[in-house]
C-alpha cells in the first residue's frame, strides 16, 4: 500500500497538469483513493545485535550504519548529509544540521517542517564520522557508496543491510528499525521525550 501511494503522488501531478492544459477529457486519478497503510511493527535491536550487525558489515559501511543507529535519522537524511552539515565545535556538542533529504535520485526539502533540525552527535556518531573522514573527507558528501555514488535506500538495504543481517545470523528487520531502536534506547535511558522527538524530527 505504501509503494502504491508513493507512485500515485507523481501520477496525480501528471494528470492534474494534463487536465489543466486540456490534454485529457477527464482526470482519472481523482477517482483513486489513497490506500490504507499499516504501521510498521516496532521491533528494535539490542545493543548486542547492533554490535553484531556493525561487525558483520564491510568496513566502508560501518560508520553509515552506526550513524543510523545512534541518531535515529531517516536514511534519506543520512544520504543527503554533506561535510559542511557537520559542526564538531558547537558549544553544546558536535551537531549535524539536517537541511535536506535525498529521495528519488535528488536532494529535496526534509519530510516535514520539524524534520529540519539539529541533531546532537553522541560519542558513537563522533567516532563514526572520524572514521568516515578517512573515506570521504575530500568529497562533498559524507556518505557514499564504495564507487563514490550517492547512497540510496535500495542500495543500503540490498547491498549492505541484508547481507550483514544474514552474516550476523539475525532475523531480517527493515532498516527503519534503526530509527525505532534509537528511540527505544534513548527512552530506556530516561532521556527527555521532547529531546528524543527533536532528534527524530517528530512534531510535538
Helices and strands as residue ranges (DSSP letters): H 2-20, G 28-31, H 47-56, H 59-71, H 75-79, G 83-85, E 86-87, E 95-98, E 101-103, E 106-108, G 113-115, E 117-120, H 123-136, H 153-155, I 156-161, H 162-168, H 177-188, H 193-200
